[in-house]
Amino acid sequence: MTQRPSRRPAPRPPEGTPAQAELARMARSLLAGAARVAHWADAALGPGRDAGQHDGKATLSDASAEQAAAALGLSTAQVRAEWDTARLAGLVEVHGDSARPGWRLRAWDRDDSAVLRGWVALFDAWSLAHPEPAEQEAATVAEVVSAMPQVLSFLQLSAGPVPVAQLLDLLEQRVTELRTERCEIPYGPQPDPDQAQPRDTPLDPLLDWALHALASVGALTYGDGQATLTPLGSWAVWVKLEQICVAAQSPAGNIEAVAEEMLRGCAQLRPKAARDEYRAWLAARPVGSAVTELLAAARGEDALLRGLAFEALRVVGAPAEPDVRAVADEPTLRPYALLWLAVHDGADPEDAHEVLTREEATWLWVDTAAAVADHGEAPLLVRHLESAVQPTVPMLLDEVRAVGHPRTVQVLVALAAAHPDPALAKAVRRAAFQVHTGGS
């Protein structure tokens, strides 16, 4: 008799956590204004109508904001604030300079899990929900954002009010750890360690900003010198901690690796296992910094990592769209970005390649061939020849030479060495030599 493998039991939230239906009720209440504005936009602006200005962010136009304010009995400032919240919660999805209702809005009244996912998306984007102090350095703000998960975990474990002074001590410790991990050792003469040194950037204004921002999305209450997680906030932090715990048990164990190492670790995994690793890795870090790190890995010389980075960005989904759209003008990333955006906008993955020009498709063919040549086997490189958009090998060689990919010579040499047809291999080798020498 075959024994079924034991499965990890579904984790239970901490005692006292409200039921999912009650949590969803709280989330609906917090997002009621955003849902009203999103429903109004859906009905009043209609499908296919442009609800935003041409700023690449689908900012609600002045006319639309005034129309919504009159219809809903709100000020235009309130309408804009609720519109921004709706975008962060996925009730409105931004595509270029226009917006359309998100699937969560369609399921708003009947699907508690959709509502909770919408609120968690807003929770994840807390640093965007409340303007950061203008006078603070961007690097210090980023460090505080990266350190806040530990502060939130401490609040969750405390299960009650925590003095802000205690949270400040914890934040300062975590920021110091982050700087140490990056080996930020100052150059030049060092001060006497026995003399007290002032902090270069006081963190209390940034902690105040972070707590206000988290309070604005309903994750905690903040006042009288202390902070307390709300039931929704406590549940969300528990969910994040549970994701990290599950990720730590994953066989591949890439959760603590930088993006490039994580992608290399996923290169030999099957697609589903790789996606699981991507999700685990993303759950352990802020979305913004994760997307930045993935795009940095994609800009490297390894074409395999380029493709895998955009697969990981598919797991990120809508929050990655502005960054992916921003890199679409970079020649190295453009074909990948265009394909990602096409699928994100609803194109069938099988037909997404139609958004590429012939030149872009040829560049992508060479880049993929470079990945196969570096990491694959010879038969796979030969089969890759069949995926070219050109109907004949001479046309392919002409267009490959013209596209100017930096790995063209290496790809053609590897293809010539791998192909079993001596005549074709000779033609490919000749093309490689011509590219190398700049001849015709």
Secondary structure as GFF3:
##gff-version 3
##sequence-region A 1 440
A	DSSP	alpha_helix	20	30	.	.	.	ID=ss1
A	DSSP	alpha_helix	32	45	.	.	.	ID=ss2
A	DSSP	alpha_helix	62	72	.	.	.	ID=ss3
A	DSSP	alpha_helix	76	88	.	.	.	ID=ss4
A	DSSP	beta_strand	92	95	.	.	.	ID=ss5
A	DSSP	beta_strand	98	101	.	.	.	ID=ss6
A	DSSP	alpha_helix	103	106	.	.	.	ID=ss7
A	DSSP	alpha_helix	112	124	.	.	.	ID=ss8
A	DSSP	alpha_helix	126	129	.	.	.	ID=ss9
A	DSSP	alpha_helix	138	158	.	.	.	ID=ss10
A	DSSP	beta_strand	162	163	.	.	.	ID=ss11
A	DSSP	alpha_helix	164	181	.	.	.	ID=ss12
A	DSSP	alpha_helix	204	216	.	.	.	ID=ss13
A	DSSP	beta_strand	220	223	.	.	.	ID=ss14
A	DSSP	beta_strand	226	229	.	.	.	ID=ss15
A	DSSP	alpha_helix	231	248	.	.	.	ID=ss16
A	DSSP	alpha_helix	259	266	.	.	.	ID=ss17
A	DSSP	alpha_helix	271	283	.	.	.	ID=ss18
A	DSSP	alpha_helix	287	298	.	.	.	ID=ss19
A	DSSP	alpha_helix	303	316	.	.	.	ID=ss20
A	DSSP	three_ten_helix	318	320	.	.	.	ID=ss21
A	DSSP	alpha_helix	321	326	.	.	.	ID=ss22
A	DSSP	alpha_helix	334	344	.	.	.	ID=ss23
A	DSSP	three_ten_helix	352	355	.	.	.	ID=ss24
A	DSSP	alpha_helix	358	375	.	.	.	ID=ss25
A	DSSP	alpha_helix	378	384	.	.	.	ID=ss26
A	DSSP	three_ten_helix	385	387	.	.	.	ID=ss27
A	DSSP	alpha_helix	393	403	.	.	.	ID=ss28
A	DSSP	alpha_helix	408	418	.	.	.	ID=ss29
A	DSSP	alpha_helix	422	437	.	.	.	ID=ss30
###
